[in-house]
């Protein structure tokens, strides 16, 4: 979300085999105007124009409105997919933190949108 610290891409540039293992919360009502996209390996202009390219929140809200899925969780999450040689921080710290937050929101289904 704009105003939040971006993912650390400089260390990845410097080390080459490291990816920021932290995570970011994204509001369920976020739009492309609300989100900053940081990625070294893809053209982010498509996501900047339409957030649904990477995070299909509009489609998810449409499915909920049509009764195809239940409520949309208030918070969604972003991580860097590239984790380099050591994904242990993501596995042992970030993922459990995200899971705890999802549990507090009574999430019973997670959809992954890989970019």
N, C-alpha and C positions, 0 to 999 in steps of 0.2 A: 504494500500500500504506500502511496506517496507519503513522505514524511518519516517513513521507517528506514532504518539503515539498509543499504543494498547488500546483496551477497558480495563476498570478498572475491573479486575476480583477479585482483593484482597478485595475490599469492599464487593463484593458479598460473598466471602468466610467468611469474618468477620461477616456480618449481616445476610446472608442467604436468605433474602427476598428482596434484592435490585439488580437491574440490571442497568448497565451503560446506561443512556438515550441519550448519544451523538451519533453522526453518523460519517461515514467516506465516502469520495468520492473514487470511484474506476474508473480508466481509462478504456475506452471501449476496449483498446488493451492489457489489463492486462492478464497475464498468471499466472500459479501457482508459477512461479519464482518471480513474482512481488508482491505477496500478502502474508501477514502473517495472519494466522487464529488463533483466540483466542476463546475458548469455554470451559466451565467447564462441560457441560452435554453430549457431543458427542465425538466420536473418530474423530479427525480432520485429521488424516493421509490420509484419502481418498481424502479430499479436497486439501491437500497439494500436492498430487500426480496429481490430475486433478481438476482444478478450476471449470470445467463444472459440477461437482457433486453438487456444491452449487450455482454457478453463471454461467449459460450456455452461456457465451459470444461467444464461437466458434460456437455453434448451431445458435445463433442469427445472427451472421455475415453470416453464410451459408444461412439462410432464406432470408436475405437482398440481398445477391448476386444472389439468384435464383428469386428475384422479388416477393417473397411471402409476405414480409413485407417491409416497407419503410426503410429509413435510420436508422442506429443505433445511439442512442444518444452518445455524446462524454464522458459522465460521468454517472456512476451507483453508487448506494448507499448501504451502509451496516449499519444495526443497530443490536443491541442485541435483540433477540426475547423475552428473559426473562426480564420482567420489574418489577417483584415483585408486591407489594401491591399498589404502587402509580405510574401509568403511566402518570401523568399529565405533567411532563417535556417533555416527548416524544410527547404527544398529543399537547401541547400548544407551544412548542419551536422548537424541532427537526423536527417534521413533516412539519410545515409551512416553515421552512428554506429549507428543501429538496424540497418541492413543488415550492418555489420561484426559486430555482436553476433549476429545471426541466422546469419551465415556461420560464426562460431565454434561455434555450436550445431548446425551441419550441417543447417540448415533448408533444405528443398527446395521448400516450398510455403507461401505466405502467404495467409491468409484475412483479409479486411478486414471489420470489423463496424462500420459507420457508425452513429453515434448522433446 
